Amino acid sequence: MNVLVINSGSSSIKYQLINMETEASLCSGLVERIGEPVGKLTHKTHPDTDAEKKIALNEAFADHVAGMKRVVDLITDSTDGVIKDKSEIYAIGHRVLLGGEKITKSIKIDEWAKDVIREYFPLGPLHNPANLAGIEVAEELFPGVPSVGVFDTEFHQTMPQKAFLYPLPYSMYEDLQVRRYGFHGTSHRYVTKQAAKFLGKPVDELNIITCHLGNGCSMCAIKNGKCVDTTMGLTPLEGLMMGTRCGDIDPAIVPFVMEKTGISAAEMDTVMNKQSGLKGICGMNDMRDIHAARLEGNEKAQLAFDMMSYRIKKYVGAFMAVVGEVDAVVFTAGIGENDEHMRAAVCQDMEHLGLFIDLEENNTRRGVARSISKGGKVDILIIPTNEELEIAQATVEVLKG
C-alpha cells in the first residue's frame, strides 16, 4: 500500500511516496519556483539508504499541475521510477494548515472540507490557499484516488479553554473565532509517540515538552499524551522568536509603529512575518550562517542567538509549571535535531529544574532518537521528526475507518 504525501506551498510542492507496509520512503522531493521562468525539481529515490539516487532538474513549471505531472513522470519512470503506474498509489495525504473549529481531526476531502479550507484563507493566507491548490491538483491528476487532509491544528484540539482563549471580549471568539489554534501539530504528535516508545511508557501516561525548532518554531506542553498548551496562536506568528517571525511582542507595538511610520496593516504584517526574528536582529535567518558570524565576533549574530535561546528556555520553565511532573524535554526539527549550540544554551543553568545535559553526547550527531541527559529528573531527548510519515499514517487510519 503506497501513500503519496503532498505539502503544497504557494510556489512549491514537497512530496514523499511511502510504502505503508514497511513505512519506508520510496521517493521524496521538492518542486520549487513554480510560475517562474526557470523552476527546480529535486527528486530522490529510496532516500537515506545505500540505494539513494538524486535527480535534479531545472525547467519551467507553469503551475502546480505542471510541477506535479513532472513528479508523476519521475515516480513512474521506466528506468528510475519506484512504481510502474500511478494506479499503485492507494491514497494521497495532504498537509493542511488550518480547519478552525469546524475540522478538528484528519478527514477525507470532499466539497464541504474544501469549503472550510477556503473559509480559513484569511487566517492562513500563506498556507491554506496553497494547501487547497495541492488538493485540487491531486484530484485532477489522480481521479478516483481518495485524498485526506491532515491538519496542523488537530493535535492541539485538546487544549482547555483557559489555554486557547485570549483575554479579549468573548464576542470576538464567538463571532470571529479568535482563539489559539496552534500549529506544527503533526510534528508534535509524531515525536510524542516516538518519545513514549523511547521511554517505554504508554502515551496516555507521558508528560513531555516538545520543542519543534526550525525556521518556524513552536513548543507544546503535553500532559498524559495530550496537548494542554502550545506557543503558536491564532496564526503561526505568535510564540517563539523564529527565522523571520517575531513571535511574542507587546501588541501595542503594532499601532505605534504604524502611526509613526505610516505603513499599512499589510506592510506591518509583512514586517512581523518576513523581516523580524533572527533576520530582523542580525540580517540572517539560517542558523549555520549565524554561528559562523558569531565565531567571527559579530555581536548582532550573538544577540540574535541569545534572544532565541532565552525565549525557548523561558517557555520550557513556563510549560513545566503547566505540565507538572515532566518526563522529558524533546528537541526536534532542523535546529532542534542538528544544532548542539542551541540545545546547550537552552539547557544551561536548568539543573534546578532537573535538566542535566551531557555536553559530549549533545555535541555528537547520530540522526536517531536518543537521550542527551546526564542524570537528572527530566530526560533530554533528540527525536528526528517525520511529518510525512505521520500524515501517511493518519491518511490510512481515516480511510480504514
Phi, psi and omega per residue, in radians:
M1 nan 2.075 -3.109
N2 -1.902 2.305 3.093
V3 -2.066 2.227 3.072
L4 -1.648 2.154 3.128
V5 -1.799 2.246 -3.127
I6 -2.134 2.252 3.027
N7 -2.131 1.702 -3.013
S8 -1.629 2.248 3.057
G9 -1.848 3.122 -3.079
S10 -1.100 -0.560 3.115
S11 -2.375 0.460 -3.081
S12 -2.640 2.819 3.000
I13 -2.421 2.046 3.011
K14 -1.724 2.365 -3.049
Y15 -2.507 2.797 3.061
Q16 -2.746 2.343 3.072
L17 -1.835 2.146 -3.009
I18 -2.114 2.290 3.000
N19 -1.434 1.953 -2.994
M20 -1.358 -0.260 3.044
E21 -1.205 -0.693 -3.104
T22 -1.838 -0.210 -3.032
E23 1.031 0.471 3.109
A24 -1.643 2.493 3.074
S25 -1.402 2.094 3.103
L26 -1.374 -0.663 3.074
C27 -2.825 2.802 3.103
S28 -2.666 2.825 3.133
G29 -3.131 -3.103 -3.088
L30 -2.543 2.198 2.996
V31 -1.750 2.185 -3.080
E32 -2.154 2.832 3.039
R33 1.026 0.700 3.084
I34 -1.123 2.320 -3.133
G35 1.581 -0.138 3.113
E36 -1.608 2.884 -3.117
P37 -0.977 -0.667 3.097
V38 -2.300 2.118 3.095
G39 -1.757 -3.140 -3.118
K40 -2.433 2.371 3.068
L41 -2.253 2.101 3.078
T42 -1.948 2.111 -3.027
H43 -2.231 2.311 3.097
K44 -2.146 2.308 2.995
T45 -1.725 2.455 -3.115
H46 0.804 0.993 -3.069
P47 -1.076 2.610 3.084
D48 1.084 0.487 3.026
T49 -2.253 3.014 3.116
D50 -1.164 -0.365 -3.109
A51 -1.596 0.130 -3.085
E52 -1.030 2.360 3.050
K53 -2.314 2.333 -3.084
K54 -1.937 2.350 3.085
I55 -2.159 2.241 3.127
A56 -2.120 2.225 -3.125
L57 -2.178 2.474 3.031
N58 -2.139 1.874 -3.122
E59 -2.769 2.899 -3.106
A60 -1.396 2.397 3.019
F61 -2.140 1.857 -3.031
A62 -1.079 -0.640 -3.129
D63 -2.705 -3.092 -3.107
H64 -1.111 -0.593 3.123
V65 -1.088 -0.811 3.133
A66 -1.065 -0.740 3.123
G67 -1.102 -0.763 -3.101
M68 -1.245 -0.578 3.067
K69 -1.063 -0.697 3.121
R70 -1.156 -0.654 3.094
V71 -1.089 -0.775 3.120
V72 -1.047 -0.693 3.094
D73 -1.018 -0.756 -3.123
L74 -1.219 -0.701 -3.110
I75 -1.115 -0.611 -3.066
T76 -1.844 0.204 -3.102
D77 -0.996 2.431 -3.063
S78 -1.120 -0.444 -3.133
T79 -1.737 -0.898 -3.029
D80 -1.876 0.057 -3.122
G81 -1.216 2.803 -3.129
V82 -1.893 -0.208 2.985
I83 -2.388 2.798 -3.111
K84 -1.416 -0.592 -3.058
D85 -2.629 2.629 -3.105
K86 -1.150 -0.228 3.069
S87 -1.162 -0.231 3.100
E88 -1.372 -0.049 3.100
I89 -1.539 2.067 -3.060
Y90 -1.319 -0.703 -3.083
A91 -2.813 2.907 3.122
I92 -2.180 2.184 3.100
G93 -1.814 2.270 -3.079
H94 -1.990 2.302 2.956
R95 -1.343 2.177 3.091
V96 -2.198 2.385 -3.063
L97 -1.187 -0.951 -2.832
L98 -2.532 2.260 3.016
G99 -2.134 0.165 3.123
G100 1.051 -2.510 3.100
E101 -1.636 -0.022 -3.140
K102 -1.475 -0.623 3.077
I103 -2.067 1.892 -3.028
T104 -1.941 0.052 3.097
K105 -2.667 2.938 3.113
S106 -1.023 2.502 -2.978
I107 -2.587 2.524 3.019
K108 -1.191 2.300 -3.045
I109 -1.312 2.240 2.988
D110 -2.383 -3.024 -3.090
E111 -1.120 -0.627 3.115
W112 -1.102 -0.785 -3.133
A113 -1.086 -0.695 3.112
K114 -1.144 -0.637 3.091
D115 -1.117 -0.672 3.120
V116 -1.156 -0.741 3.117
I117 -1.047 -0.713 3.086
R118 -1.117 -0.700 -3.103
E119 -1.016 -0.545 -3.088
Y120 -1.717 0.291 3.002
F121 -0.922 -0.765 -3.092
P122 -1.074 -0.536 -3.137
L123 -1.535 -0.351 3.100
G124 -2.295 1.053 -3.010
P125 -1.126 -0.445 -3.138
L126 -1.529 -0.415 -2.988
H127 -1.935 -0.914 -3.025
N128 -1.020 -0.778 3.090
P129 -1.055 -0.708 3.130
A130 -1.179 -0.712 3.103
N131 -1.054 -0.746 3.114
L132 -1.143 -0.651 3.091
A133 -1.044 -0.709 3.104
G134 -1.101 -0.680 3.106
I135 -1.119 -0.785 -3.094
E136 -1.220 -0.565 3.043
V137 -1.120 -0.769 3.136
A138 -1.096 -0.696 3.118
E139 -1.093 -0.626 -3.131
E140 -1.296 -0.733 -3.037
L141 -1.526 -0.390 -3.108
F142 -2.216 1.091 -3.098
P143 -1.035 2.325 3.132
G144 1.529 -0.235 3.118
V145 -1.513 2.176 -3.074
P146 -1.184 2.468 3.037
S147 -1.922 2.461 3.111
V148 -2.162 2.314 3.061
G149 -1.639 2.198 3.085
V150 -1.984 2.036 -2.913
F151 -1.699 2.390 3.106
D152 -0.998 -0.470 -3.022
T153 -1.533 -0.179 -2.985
E154 -1.028 -0.827 -3.052
F155 -1.096 -0.410 -3.059
H156 -1.599 0.064 -3.087
Q157 -1.186 -0.245 -3.130
T158 -1.497 0.000 3.096
M159 -1.107 2.421 3.055
P160 -1.303 2.832 -3.118
Q161 -1.001 -0.640 -3.104
K162 -1.093 -0.369 3.120
A163 -1.644 -0.634 -3.026
F164 -1.649 -0.235 3.109
L165 -1.501 2.578 3.016
Y166 -1.682 2.610 3.115
P167 -1.360 1.020 3.071
L168 -1.974 2.986 3.068
P169 -0.901 2.291 -3.047
Y170 -1.015 -0.459 3.138
S171 -1.081 -0.482 3.121
M172 -1.167 -0.526 3.041
Y173 -1.319 -0.773 -3.109
E174 -1.163 -0.759 -3.030
D175 -1.571 -0.610 -3.014
L176 -2.020 -0.069 -3.107
Q177 0.998 0.652 3.060
V178 -1.342 1.978 -3.117
R179 -2.866 3.005 3.041
R180 -1.424 2.196 3.084
Y181 -1.825 -0.681 -3.105
G182 1.379 2.640 -3.096
F183 -2.464 -3.050 -3.035
H184 1.043 0.440 -3.025
G185 -1.077 -0.640 -3.136
T186 -1.139 -0.634 3.105
S187 -1.195 -0.832 -3.131
H188 -1.065 -0.682 -3.136
R189 -1.195 -0.739 -3.134
Y190 -1.080 -0.870 -3.078
V191 -1.231 -0.442 3.041
T192 -1.097 -0.809 3.124
K193 -1.126 -0.694 3.134
Q194 -1.203 -0.634 3.100
A195 -1.125 -0.691 3.104
A196 -1.065 -0.755 3.103
K197 -1.099 -0.787 -3.089
F198 -1.105 -0.713 -3.087
L199 -1.514 -0.133 3.128
G200 1.206 0.639 -3.131
K201 -2.133 2.576 2.989
P202 -1.070 2.498 -3.122
V203 -0.996 -0.680 -3.076
D204 -1.316 0.063 3.036
E205 -2.041 0.148 -3.011
L206 -1.633 2.257 3.051
N207 -2.087 1.934 -3.087
I208 -2.467 2.902 2.986
I209 -2.101 2.089 -3.117
T210 -1.789 2.374 -3.118
C211 -2.092 1.753 3.074
H212 -1.582 1.828 -3.011
L213 -2.093 1.932 3.075
G214 -2.535 -2.544 3.016
N215 -1.163 -0.599 2.918
G216 -1.819 2.439 -3.051
C217 -2.270 2.440 2.988
S218 -2.674 2.749 3.098
M219 -2.224 2.726 -3.073
C220 -2.414 2.332 3.028
A221 -1.664 2.087 -3.020
I222 -2.114 2.077 -3.127
K223 -2.097 2.203 -3.073
N224 0.923 0.692 3.056
G225 1.397 0.026 -3.091
K226 -2.104 2.529 3.108
C227 -1.204 2.223 3.072
V228 -2.009 -0.220 3.049
D229 -2.914 2.730 3.109
T230 -2.661 2.862 -2.994
T231 -1.507 -0.641 3.133
M232 -1.282 2.744 -2.968
G233 -2.137 -2.200 3.074
L234 -1.033 -0.605 3.099
T235 -2.319 3.006 3.094
P236 -1.320 0.286 -3.126
L237 -1.539 -0.531 -3.036
E238 -1.301 2.779 2.977
G239 1.832 -2.229 -3.045
L240 -1.229 2.722 2.930
M241 -1.173 2.372 -3.055
M242 -2.217 -2.936 -3.099
G243 -1.020 -0.910 3.133
T244 -2.232 0.014 -3.115
R245 -1.824 2.494 -3.020
C246 -1.329 -0.522 -3.006
G247 1.264 -2.657 -3.066
D248 -1.075 2.199 2.979
I249 -2.468 2.868 3.023
D250 -1.112 2.102 -3.101
P251 -1.065 -0.384 3.128
A252 -1.196 -0.286 3.087
I253 -1.066 -0.609 -3.041
V254 -1.089 -1.017 3.120
P255 -1.149 -0.531 3.125
F256 -1.078 -0.869 -3.123
V257 -1.160 -0.718 3.140
M258 -1.073 -0.718 -3.135
E259 -1.197 -0.732 -3.073
K260 -1.289 -0.555 -3.055
T261 -1.836 -0.316 -3.131
G262 1.399 0.178 3.135
I263 -1.343 2.759 -3.100
S264 -1.471 2.994 3.089
A265 -1.062 -0.721 3.135
A266 -1.124 -0.688 3.127
E267 -1.193 -0.658 3.100
M268 -1.152 -0.669 3.095
D269 -1.073 -0.715 3.107
T270 -1.116 -0.726 3.102
V271 -1.015 -0.832 -3.059
M272 -1.240 -0.557 -3.075
N273 -1.597 -0.569 -2.976
K274 -2.117 -0.192 -3.065
Q275 -2.172 0.200 -3.053
S276 -2.005 -2.665 -3.136
G277 1.046 -2.515 3.124
L278 -1.002 -0.763 -3.122
K279 -1.073 -0.700 -3.124
G280 -1.131 -0.594 -3.088
I281 -1.446 -0.757 -3.016
C282 -2.196 0.021 3.105
G283 1.466 0.034 -3.130
M284 -2.289 2.522 3.073
N285 -2.206 0.083 3.006
D286 -1.664 2.095 -3.036
M287 -1.088 -0.485 3.095
R288 -1.128 -0.703 3.095
D289 -1.181 -0.647 -3.131
I290 -1.153 -0.727 3.108
H291 -1.115 -0.709 3.109
A292 -1.088 -0.711 3.133
A293 -1.194 -0.662 3.095
R294 -1.037 -0.741 -3.131
L295 -1.111 -0.464 3.121
E296 -1.545 0.063 3.089
G297 1.542 0.296 3.122
N298 -1.224 1.927 -3.038
E299 -1.190 -0.619 3.141
K300 -1.242 -0.594 3.060
A301 -1.125 -0.736 3.097
Q302 -1.117 -0.720 3.129
L303 -1.100 -0.762 3.130
A304 -1.062 -0.764 3.096
F305 -1.072 -0.811 -3.124
D306 -1.107 -0.694 3.136
M307 -1.125 -0.771 -3.104
M308 -1.151 -0.827 -3.122
S309 -1.135 -0.629 3.124
Y310 -1.094 -0.769 -3.095
R311 -1.202 -0.614 3.059
I312 -1.130 -0.815 3.132
K313 -1.007 -0.732 -3.120
K314 -1.085 -0.712 3.128
Y315 -1.254 -0.543 3.049
V316 -1.024 -0.821 3.120
G317 -1.097 -0.749 -3.136
A318 -1.105 -0.748 -3.104
F319 -1.282 -0.455 3.013
M320 -1.097 -0.664 3.105
A321 -1.144 -0.578 -3.121
V322 -1.335 -0.770 -3.023
V323 -1.380 -0.638 -3.074
G324 1.610 -2.188 3.119
E325 -1.186 1.913 -3.061
V326 -1.735 2.245 3.098
D327 -1.379 -0.696 -3.054
A328 -2.816 2.675 2.891
V329 -1.839 2.212 -3.023
V330 -1.971 2.243 3.057
F331 -1.815 2.335 3.125
T332 -2.601 3.051 -3.116
A333 1.300 -3.130 -2.940
G334 -0.879 -0.933 3.132
I335 -1.332 -0.774 -3.104
G336 -1.027 -0.667 -3.102
E337 -1.457 -0.549 -2.909
N338 -2.015 -0.176 -3.036
D339 -1.846 1.653 -3.126
E340 -1.145 -0.499 -3.135
H341 -1.177 -0.750 -3.139
M342 -1.162 -0.778 3.131
R343 -1.061 -0.762 -3.125
A344 -1.116 -0.716 -3.131
A345 -1.156 -0.696 3.135
V346 -1.132 -0.703 -3.050
C347 -1.533 -0.133 -3.127
Q348 -1.113 2.398 3.088
D349 1.027 0.607 3.096
M350 -1.972 0.261 -3.102
E351 -1.057 -0.568 -3.132
H352 -1.147 -0.284 3.090
L353 -1.818 0.172 3.052
G354 1.597 0.182 -3.117
L355 -1.798 1.965 3.085
F356 -2.123 1.955 -3.055
I357 -1.640 2.389 3.043
D358 -1.549 1.768 -3.030
L359 -1.125 -0.598 3.120
E360 -1.129 -0.813 3.111
E361 -1.190 -0.651 3.116
N362 -1.052 -0.635 -3.077
N363 -1.430 0.001 -3.141
T364 -1.806 2.284 3.121
R365 -1.712 2.229 -3.110
R366 -2.199 -0.402 3.109
G367 1.300 0.267 3.115
V368 -2.300 2.873 3.088
A369 -1.121 2.290 -3.110
R370 -2.806 2.872 3.077
S371 -1.725 2.446 3.051
I372 -2.111 0.400 3.128
S373 -1.613 2.755 -3.127
K374 -2.167 1.357 -3.021
G375 1.302 -2.713 3.114
G376 1.523 2.796 -3.085
K377 -1.338 -0.526 -3.074
V378 -1.955 2.158 3.120
D379 -1.252 2.666 3.037
I380 -2.082 2.048 -3.039
L381 -2.051 2.555 2.895
I382 -1.939 2.124 3.128
I383 -2.271 1.967 3.095
P384 -1.044 2.307 3.131
T385 -1.466 2.777 3.092
N386 -2.585 1.362 -3.089
E387 -1.143 -0.572 -3.140
E388 -1.134 -0.757 3.106
L389 -1.131 -0.695 3.106
E390 -1.068 -0.724 3.114
I391 -1.142 -0.741 3.137
A392 -1.106 -0.743 3.120
Q393 -1.104 -0.750 3.118
A394 -1.117 -0.634 3.116
T395 -1.073 -0.814 3.131
V396 -1.125 -0.722 -3.140
E397 -1.054 -0.745 -3.136
V398 -1.112 -0.798 -3.042
L399 -1.295 -0.409 3.095
K400 -1.599 0.009 3.046
G401 1.388 nan nan
